[in-house]
Amino acid sequence: MIGHLLGGRYEIIERIGGGGMALVYRAQDILLNRNVAVKVLRQQFVHDDEFIRRFRREAQSAASLSHPNVVSIYDVGQEDEIHYIVMECVEGKNLNEIIKERAPLQVDEAVRIASQICDALEHAHQNQIIHRDIKPHNILIGRNGRVKVTDFGIARAVTSTTITQTGSVVGSVHYFSPEHAKGIVTGEKSDLYSLGIVLYQMLTAQLPFLGESPISVALKHLQEEFEEPRKINPLIPQSVENVILKSMRKNPEERYQSADEMLKDLETCLLPGRRNESKLEFTHLDDEDQTRVIPAIKPQQMGMSSNGDDVPAQSGNSEKPQSKQTAKKSKKKPILWVTLVLLLLICMGGVVYYVQNLLVVPDVEVPNVVTKTEDQAKVLISQSGLVIKDPIVHEYKDGIAPGVVFYQSYPEKSVVKKGTEIELKVGIAKPLTPMPDVKGQSYDDAVKLLTSQQIKETQIQRNEQFSDKAEGTVLSQTPAANESFDKDTVQVVLTVSKGAATVKMPDLIGHTQKEAENEVKKAGLKVGSIKEEFSYEQEKGKVTKQWPSEAGSDLPPNTEITFYVSTGYPPEAITLPFNVPVAPKEEGKNSKIRITYTDARGENQEWGSRTINTTQVFTINLLLAPNKDSVVSVYRDGQFVDTYPVSYIDAKNGTVTMPQIAPPAGTTPTDMPDGTSSHNGSGSGEQGNSGDTSNDGNTGGDPSNQDGTNSNGEPSALAPETGSTGLARGEFAVKHTNHPGKGKGLQKKQGEVIEAVKHQ
């Protein structure tokens, strides 16, 4: 049943309980998105009309009730041979589990539970419903402490005939009322008797009547008195014991007359004024079945003397002398009477003797036939003068070998009348079920079908293999279809398709053509077309794209792979060596320089990191495209320092402003790392390409004017502040030239910008 969608609405989740007539499952109502309890009639009763009627009666009985202490009925239905009732799902435990865990319970807790049960019974009785099976197993205690009465499976309407059938009584024998045990019609007071036993068990942790067999327990309900609860648990107040004593009277007339009366007693029994009240005493009412003393009949009442003669009637007149004939007749009368009496006594003796021999059956002792074979049991029972009830019940029982008796209706050494019928149950081989055919179904559907046959999911193993069937399709099964299996020990193996065999697409990007061809063949694929294209990202001869799939994709074997090989940069691409000046935070001390750049090959590419302690120039080789400008960013000791943008248009027109470094004033010219040279500028000016010289006459050789402009009259972005003369100590000159890489030194041509960069 697990995983089964019952009635197209209730998805069975797990089994949570069960009784002799039905199993109970937790389910999800997918329509209302809530948990429910689903009670399902056991399979062995689905063809038994009496059980089906009783099962439906439960739904009808409980559905007519609406009370906070009665489990609500939501739905009832039938699907194929599955009869089910959908009811409220109570999260918690049943009272029987609580009694086993921690009985005896606290008095106030036991009285509170009994009060709620009594309240539910009062509501049921008001609606003419008698429960008839009140016991701890049918009392649910929610996590919030709310008591719920359930299982109206043998309830009946007051106006209907009794469910008790000839030779059988329905219910739980330890909680029977005496009238229930007799098999007569039960009423409201029978439920109150059972509730009294439940209260007794909660407070004493034991049942009032125990016996070796159900019959002996039932007889004790009828004949014996129970041990008073305060003798077992002295902590029980007298007022609470009085409730138990009154509810468990054998004579229904001495019990509570209604559930409402008992409820009022329960609600007040723990009040301070009642705890120590007097113990209830009961006057025994006359019972038609009890033994009576009947006075003996005196001889005079039969018209005879003590010696058997007739007693003559007294008369006021004296007797007249009788004739001889009259005297003879008077002598014959006693003889006649004695003869008649003797004949009557002989006849009566004969009848008594006959009846005794006919009706008085000798007692015999029941032998033990459990664990004996069926044939051995038949011999032993026959030798004991007993009779085996026909037919012998043959059924499977775990741990019992086939043909061995595991149950007899009377226990060993029981004394019964000769000729009594003994019911026997004999074990048989475990019934096996034919394995359903799940081949060709999806794996999920196959699992649902198997679990409906009571095979657990842990008993199902999944093996996968490539095939031309759709992924997830069952290809084969073990055991095979229709093969008999034991649901408790079977291990089902389902071979499931994982689709057609595939191979992984290798990553060809960045490989040479030869390397790419080898990778394709090694992966079990075929080399298809090889095409060429310009590429900014990949250098000449390297793979730029692959088709039809990206790296890591699953492909059928021998799929043809097309890939593209770079023919180099496009004609419009421009390569530009870009010189970046960097300086330590403090001259002579180490600083870590990190440079990143963005160009036509990609965003934020790492050029690398260097540790410097003097001012240096690093060359970054940039690749520029018409639609992609470049940016060079400099970081020092993890902190951002500067950014140098380079546009494609400037590179194409030769107008890129390239930063260069000149040493501080008064230093000797040295070759820069990028191949340029610097001069101290002490009145000598700068050497141009054409050989002309210029001298700005500024102290310190600053090529920019004192007003902060360069030699062309343009503002110098990093020139000293206005009014200063020359470069301050620790500053150096940076020149941006229009023609990078052409000429060396601080060459000054038209369009050049000379900037002063303060040494950091």
Order of alpha helices (4+ residues) and beta strands (2+ residues): beta-beta-beta-beta-alpha-beta-beta-beta-alpha-alpha-beta-beta-beta-beta-alpha-alpha-alpha-alpha-alpha-alpha-alpha-beta-alpha-beta-beta-beta-beta-beta-beta-beta-alpha-beta-beta-beta-beta-beta-alpha-beta-beta-beta-beta-beta-beta-beta-beta-beta-beta-alpha-beta-beta-beta-beta
